Amino acid sequence: MSDLDIQTPTAYDPFADANAENSGAGTKEYVHIRIQQRNGRKSLTTVQGLKKEFSYNKILKDLKKEFCCNGTVVQDPELGQVIQLQGDQRKNVSTFLVQAGIVKKDHIKIHGF
């Protein structure tokens, strides 16, 4: 048999770029919107990097009401507070944050497949 270059697929880590030094993910000027695959067709949308002056619970309440989905605010030791929403809500969340005047459009980074 001949030697073949076979690449085996590995698990995708949506927060891998947050740990990179030059990605700009550690800075507080960007809001990162990511999607995490759960099981089957289920997924989570995470929003990270909002300013501390905003009430995460009020933003979450408006997002849940607007998009008819459930969600929660999770306290992460490295990333701070992270908003989690059910489903793929990346585009909806980005347009909501821009229209509400919370973040400028050029300060949003959308990650995912």
N, C-alpha and C positions, 0 to 999 in steps of 0.2 A: 504494500500500500504506500501511497505517497503522503507526504506531510502537507496537511491542509491548514490554512489559517482560519480557524473557526472561532468566532467570538460568541461567547455565551451571554445572553442578556442578564443584566443585573437589575436590582431593584432601583427605582428612581427615587431620589431624595429631593423633594421640592425645596428644602431649606439649605441645600448644599451651597448655593450661591450666596446665602446670607453669611456663611462662615468664611467665604473668600475675602481676602483683605482688600483687593482692588475693585470689588464689585460695586462699592458705594452702598451696600445694603446696611452697613453698620451706622451710617450717618442718619440723622433724624430728618433730613430734608426730603427724603423719598417715602412714599407710601407704597408698600408692596402688597399686591393682591395675587394670591396663589391659589391653586387648586390641588387638593390631595385626593387620590383615589382611595376609596374605602374597599368595599367588596362588591363585585359585580358591576352594576351601573351606578352605584351610589358614590357620591363624592362630597367633599367639603370645600368651601371657599374660605380662605383666611385673609384677614386684612391686618397688616402690621405697619407700624411706623406713624400713626396719627399723633399729633401733638398732645402733650399731657393736659393742656388747658381745656380740651374738649371732653365732655362726658361720654365715655364709651357706652354706658348703659342707655343713654338717650339716643345716640346714633344707632345702636343696635335695635332699639324699639322701633325707630322709624324705618330701618331697613327691613325688619321682619314684617311690618305692616304693609310696606310698599310692594315687596316681592312675594308675599304669601308663603313664607318659609320660616323655619325655626332656627334659632341660633343661640349663642352664648358668648360670654367674655371669659377668656382663659388667662390666668396669670402665669407667665412663663419666666423662669429665673434669668434666662439669657436675653430674651426678646422683649420682655415687659408684657404689657397687656396686648392680647391678640383677640380680634373678633372672629368667631367661627360661624359660618352660615351653612345650612344644608343646601346641597345642589351646586351646580355650576352657575354662579352669580357674578362672574368676573366683570363682564361688560356692564351689567346692571349697576354694580357697586361703583365702578369708575364713573359712569355718567351721573349717578346720584351724588357722589362726593363733589364733582365739578359743579353741578347745578345748585347744590346747597351752599357753595362757596367755602367749603371746608378745605379743599386742596385745589391747586392749579393743575391744569391738564398735563403740563410738562413735568410735574413732580410725582406722577403716578407711573409705576412700573408693574406691568401685568406679566405674570409668569405662568407657565403651564405647558401642556403638550402642544 
